[in-house]
Amino acid sequence: MLKKTRTRLLFFLMVTGLAFLSCDDDEITEILVEQITLTETDIRLGIGEVRGLVLSPTPENANTSDVTWTSSDSSVAQIQFSENGLVAGVKGVALGSTTLTASSSTSGVQSQTIVVDVITKIQEIALEEEEIADPAQTKYNVIFTPEDASIKDIVWASSDPGVAIVDSNGNITAVSAGVTVVSATAEEGGHTATVEVIVSGNPPVLGLIYCSASGTGSYNPQEVVTSGGGTNINNAQDQPGNNYNYYEGEKLTVAPGGSFDISIVQSNNWSMTVVWIDWNGDKDFLDDGERVQVFGQQAQLNDGPFNASIGVPVDAAPGLVRMRVLTGDAWTTDPDADPCGEIANSTTKDFDVEIVGKIYCPASGTGGYNPDSVKTTGATADIDHNSGQPGGNYEFVIDQTLMVSPGGSFTLDVVQSNNWSLTVVWIDWNSNGDFSDAGERVQVFGQQSQLNDGPFSATIDVPTDASIETVRMRVLTGDAWTTDPDADPCGEIANSTTKDFNVEIQ
C-alpha cells in the first residue's frame, strides 16, 4: 500500500513540474516583428476627415504591442487612436502634407511610412457650356464645388467617339450624326458630370438642325407677307434654285399668346400652300399645332391671294425657330406629309420666327371697355400706344418696348375709352411669369363703383431688385362696378379689355 502511494506522488510531482516548466517557456517566448506592411499607400484627407490605417506584421502572430504611430506634423494631420499598433486613425487638421510613421522597437527597428496630404476635397462638379462660333464645335467648362478645391484634374470621355470626340480641355467636335454622352470625371474623388451631345447634318454640326427640302416644277410662294408682328416678313422672291431657300434674317417677331396675319400669293392657280411653324423649337414641324395653315383645296384650282390670322400658342418656346412655307401642285401635295427631302412639284421657303418674352397666362374679355391710350415718359425708352378695342378684348403689343433700370422710375399715362371704367396695371418685376407677387400691382386708376373721368397719370418706381430681363406690363381697363383690382388678371374677365407690353429691365 505504501509503495503505491509513493508511486502516485512521484507521478503528480513530475506532471506538475512539467506544467510549471511549460508556463515559464510561454512567458519568456516572444514572436518578434520582422516586417511592417501598411495596407494603404499615400492618402488624401479633407479637413476634419478621419481615415483608418491598418498595419500587417510579419509574421502574422508577431507581438505588435510596441508598435507606435507618429505624425511628422501634427498641425496638419493627427493620430486619433491606436489599437495594439495594428489599426490607427488619422484626422486631417489643416491644409498641408505630413508623414505618418508606424515603427516597432523590438529587436532593433522596423518601420513603415505613409504620406498624408490634407486638401480641400471636391464635393461635386457640374458642366457649363462655352459656345464656339464653329457650329461643329463647343466647349464645356467644369464648375467645382467648392470653388477652391485643391485638385482639379479632369478626365474627359465620349461614350461614342464616332459621333463626337472631346479633348483634355473639354472641347467637343462633331464627327457624324448620332447621340453620345460626354463625361468629365474628377481625378480626386471620382465625381462625374455628363452631358448628352446630339450631332446632325452632313457635314455634321452639334445639335439638331432643320431637315433639308427641295422640289421640282414651277410652283412657288411668290409673295409671303406678314403683319402684326414686332418685325415682319415681306418676301416677293422668284423661284429659288433647287426649289428651296432659307431667307436667313427675314424675321417675324411674335410673342406667346399673341397673333399675326399672313398673306400668300402663289405663282399659279393650280397650286396650294401649306405653312408650318416650329412652336416648341425642337427643329421639326411634326408636333400638334405646328401646321398652322393650309391655303387652298386639294385637286382643284385655287386662285388666291390668301390671308389668315395665326395665333401664337401661349406655351410657345421663346427663342429663334422657323416658319416653312411650301407651295405645291394641288393634285399631288399632301398637307399631312412631313415637309422634308425632295417633294415633287413644289417649292419651299424658310423664314426665321423669333418668339420673345416669357409665357404668361392668357387674358380675354367682353364689353366696350378699352385702354385707348397707354403712354410712358421718363424711361430709357418709352411707349406711346393708341389703338381701339382689339379682337377678343386682348392685345399683346410687341412693336414697342418700355426700357427701365432697377431703382429708376417713369411716368405712366392712361386714357380710358369711357368714364364708367377703372384701370389696373401690373408689372412682373421678378420675371417669374405672373403678376401675383407683392408690389407687382403697380397702379389702380379710378375708384370702384363710380364714374372715373381721367385721363390718369402716375409715377411708377422700379424696384432695386427687379430682374434684369424682359418682362411684361399688363394694363386692364374694366367696368368700375364689376372689376376687382385684387383679382388675378388671367382668363376671361367680363366687361374688360387687357393689353400687354414688353418691359425690358436693364
Steps between C-alpha positions, in 0.01 A plus 500: 500500500780740588679422177195591292460832684864598437466414133190721456670795676803476279279504186311808625820686569636419156184622324481815712859579429450465128202732519700765683778463251259543211350823646846647550590428138182682369575803709856537383434412132404809286443499122677807370385733219718439198323734257219760498270545198231766464187416302474866381728694269528878527157649574304826477278629776258787526511728801314322780497167315617191692646195324595165650842349418564124535844351570590143404798353693726220386464238637125533547512398868783737590462708815396851386442651840805724463408632153450876515362757255632854464430801274785720380266801516205455733371847407416354156383150596472333839492139615159455666524149646706181486387147575798289600692657218298323230237768421540875527271791417638816341310831483559788259550824694629762253607526136847359446701180495638278774662158535357232728737235634414161651801352681596214729795514738521124543832348394628827367270694268222420255296790355275604211396849385207646313454856371172673586395803295222707657306676224172677423304215350253520211137461604353504149566620147272639228543593134446844347498550123720762336370550148738506205424668167569179307167305493694173505672580829421602855682506832398409853662644810494316832345680797643371828326500838666636702670743262832476688532122467870411523521254209308574179635240260226370265481197272270553199333225298238454227281190510502491118803668339346420163237766573710763681844515656618700801853611583673549835372858524132418450488601132238293315508445123220345294596195293177352361124503565391328820492536877785460748556575867803708592622454857742689722641306796700664778826320571455583870191334640370357172210749472344497151284737294354413161330667207312346209633620165291479183663521159302542179544604140758434230750654550433432867415774748424491870132504588188444298454675168198540280455239230599603150241542227499516123248470220421507131273688264388861472309529828603786727368706796555818302412733789521428872399802709422527872359783709433551870836369616771698673696457178344360185582309182452656156633249250425516128781290356488295183546127510830413669753252365423137579150623601613585856647794690548600863461879525716540806442835668152555355337475839151500644494594872209375710427422863322216683128571507524758219404475134597620153354507148650324200431555129604264219503549123571183299680497167207321333146394583546123468691515829428482872717628787577350841660693788674350806663668804722313747332638813687282751844549347583131454614553139211323330145580390334179624345602830135577560407849381820555299323478164346842544320554169397334173409741220287348224346159446644180359423398142354836390604842379574749780520857383601692812643726624455349848488659843475358853552602861735267689485472878825441690461224765532625856760227561710580192867466592686835505787497252574495127304241302391465137191543287488273196279600204445239225309566178432188294277341239147481647461153343817348654571696820415321825450757781547225761842392371829590668639801305851351461714369216408532134130569453399477137316792343571745783718786628579559868608822671621523861491813720611582854239544772623651825275423797566763765407543863394262772190285494219681681142394569259591220234766549176590324191703575164634390327835461606843376776576750848584370824678600496723189836660580793361699799732509820528707758775545829521684615143432810395306262420213128584516183365347228707334214269409162614370252249363137396509362187654675182373327179399430274796555804725871416526815624327870437552676810367848395382594786269596719800707418810525692826863503623574572866775448759485363856458790743375732228149628428272609217165671454204299373199669335176316412190618316190278534238452229221612735456645848312210658829305500802458724849379398740267681870465408737214590871445426676165553803647682654165603457340156323188624226511238213628714370821661416363845808600703514786749543836327414373150162674491661837440197729451122524518351793306149595619270378774261208510125560457528856371568700184871560433560767238879500461736532327724345767868541579731346761870456574609135508811408697713208379611275791875491558488120489298475177623215278727599213279349231216576262170469686144619443280787604129413497244782473134409558213745457166371627158594633549695827200316649625144424881518479688366806850656517612218732403221260749303289501659150471169313238324292179663384416806709152626428455868404870565438781528245863409575815617323849362565830681435862389518709661773875460461677538836867577440 
